[in-house]
Amino acid sequence: MSALTDHDGSTGLSETTYAELREIAARYPQARSGLLPMLHLVQSAEGRITPAGIEACAEILDITAAEVSGVATFYTMYKRKPVGDYHVGVCTNTLCAVMGGDAIFERLKEHLDVGNDETTEDGKVTLEHIECNAACDFAPVMTVNWEFMDNMTPESATQLVDDLRSGVEVSSTRGPRICTWREAERVLAGFPDGRHDEGPSAGGPSLVGRELARANGWTAPEAPQPAALGGPASGAEGAAEAADTSRAESETKVEESGAEAVHEDDTANAKGDE
């Protein structure tokens, strides 16, 4: 089967996408390291991971389709069925859940008339409950095409999906304007859209520690002074040398301890023989 033909005989990846897959693989000293962004590009082009996409990646990387499929099915960010224009994720991990994430998820399922990992009839929104996104200081958190929407409520979540479906421009709480899921997947494949500096990159809760430090005059400890001439090297080399010295001393102590134990056993045996 051609890498450009899907299992049902329909045309799969375009020649342009196939060339871009090769471009991604060429970025890495070992081409196989490019598999994850290559799969994102497949999703950008196809809206999901297709058999043709799997075959193309396998052919370019000179690995088996089973190996590619193993990676594509391991990570939940790779989808085997079509995703809507907007992938809406609701964090239902512990903190977000107790702060309202579970209530948000239930409200959206009812409002959109979909279940988990299902897409609305108009193809606009795919809803999914997601695991921790390391944004607990903004709980409860949602994502739209992997961009953060912080401090959400059932009401604001409902308004968000309605805006997305009606074409209203929506911006991330800490990031750029929301693009489509396929456009986001292309960025994850390593083809920037020029919007990396758009919008704030940090919110108030993330900066509280810095502001407290400034208000109280707190500073980080000073770096160690360079070693005296003739002493151990400073910086990374010094740290490595110190680690080697410590490890050697520990091993010596273990060896000496073992030797002492053997000596005591020999002495005890000798006395027993007498």
Buried (B, 14 or more C-beta within 10 A) or exposed (E): EEBBBBEEEEEBBEEEBBEBBBBBBEEEEEBBBBBBBBBBBBBBBBBBBBBBBBBBBBBBBEBEBEBBBEBBEEEEBBBEEBBBBBBBBBBBBEBBBEBBBBBBBEBBBEBBEBEEBBBBEEBBBBBBBBEBBEBBBBBBBBBBBBBBBBBBBBEEBBBBBEBBBEEEEBBBBBBBEBBBBBBBBBBBBBBEEEEEEEBEEEBEBEEEEEEEEEEEEEEEEEEEEEBEEEEEEBEEEBEEBEEEEEEEEEEEEEEEEEEEEEEEEEEEEEEEEE
